[in-house]
Amino acid sequence: MVAIAEGSLVLLYWDLRRQWLLRVEKGKQFHTHKGFINVDDLIGSPFGSSVTSSLGEVFWVLRPTTHDFIMHTVRQTQIMYPKDIGIILLKLSLSSGMKVLEIGTGSGAMTVAAATAVKPGGHVHTYEARNEFADVAERNLRRASVSDYVTVHRTDAGGGVEGNDFDAAIIDVGDPWPLIPHIHNALSGGAPVVSFSPTVNQVEKTTETFAKVGFVNVHTLECFIREIRAEIGKTRPATIMIGHTGYMTFAQKITCAPDGATKVQPTVASSSNEPSVVQ
């Protein structure tokens, strides 16, 4: 059993719509619409236990997940949502020990997820040109306890990036195509990259640039997720859902042919949903 200690981050849960991420500090009171809670009362209790507010309402004290850190991100920008982040983590195959390049830190939601995936042996190098965004991102990284695994470069990556042999790259900027040659140079051979774009016009130009610069397996995905409200006799989809957030264009780096010509063909979707299997 892991006991809650001073300095621990907890998720205070009342229902699906009302839950809060807070740090346990002595002498602190946390006020809600259901009364206030003396945070001191949480110290020494196990995760999963309950605490009662001043109005007699019961709250549950849960261990925060990476999803919780992302959804409770302090933000000055639109964040990347977990439904997209999950696909990115899988398709980039992020795991401990990897070195990841990110262009466009924003508020740091994707950065938190990437750092969580590559720690303790890996590292994320993320570029953010706007100091006010970098300040917020660093705050979110500290709150998620992953700042030791991230270097925030407060500069425009258009002038190039530091280092090479990155295992994967993530791009989340409005005009990614000028950056793609820099990313190609920074990645190790065969390494995957994703570019997140809100419009199809950006996807078209990004896809074209990937093919020209030296990437294959270029393909774009969009993800939808629908919450189900489960209740005996009344189970149904939620009335409101997060629909379009953005398009994810994936690619993998190839090296140039001996004559310097990059031999890339656009990816053509198969007419079948079944993948080819090599026996």
HELIX and SHEET records of a PDB file:
HELIX    1   1 VAL A   39  LEU A   42  5                                   4    
HELIX    2   2 THR A   66  MET A   71  1                                   6    
HELIX    3   3 PRO A   82  LYS A   91  1                                  10    
HELIX    4   4 ALA A  109  VAL A  118  1                                  10    
HELIX    5   5 ASN A  131  ARG A  143  1                                  13    
HELIX    6   6 SER A  147  TYR A  149  5                                   3    
HELIX    7   7 ALA A  157  GLY A  159  5                                   3    
HELIX    8   8 TRP A  177  LEU A  179  5                                   3    
HELIX    9   9 ILE A  180  ALA A  186  1                                   7    
HELIX   10  10 VAL A  200  VAL A  213  1                                  14    
SHEET    1   A 4 GLN A  19  ARG A  23  0                                        
SHEET    2   A 4 LEU A   9  TYR A  13 -1                                        
SHEET    3   A 4 VAL A  58  LEU A  62 -1                                        
SHEET    4   A 4 SER A  50  THR A  52 -1                                        
SHEET    1   B 2 GLN A  29  THR A  32  0                                        
SHEET    2   B 2 GLY A  35  ASN A  38 -1                                        
SHEET    1   C 7 VAL A 150  HIS A 153  0                                        
SHEET    2   C 7 HIS A 123  TYR A 127  1                                        
SHEET    3   C 7 LYS A  99  ILE A 103  1                                        
SHEET    4   C 7 ALA A 168  ILE A 171  1                                        
SHEET    5   C 7 PRO A 192  SER A 197  1                                        
SHEET    6   C 7 TYR A 247  LYS A 253 -1                                        
SHEET    7   C 7 PHE A 215  LEU A 221 -1                                        
SHEET    1   D 2 ILE A 228  ARG A 229  0                                        
SHEET    2   D 2 ARG A 236  PRO A 237 -1                                        
END                                                                             
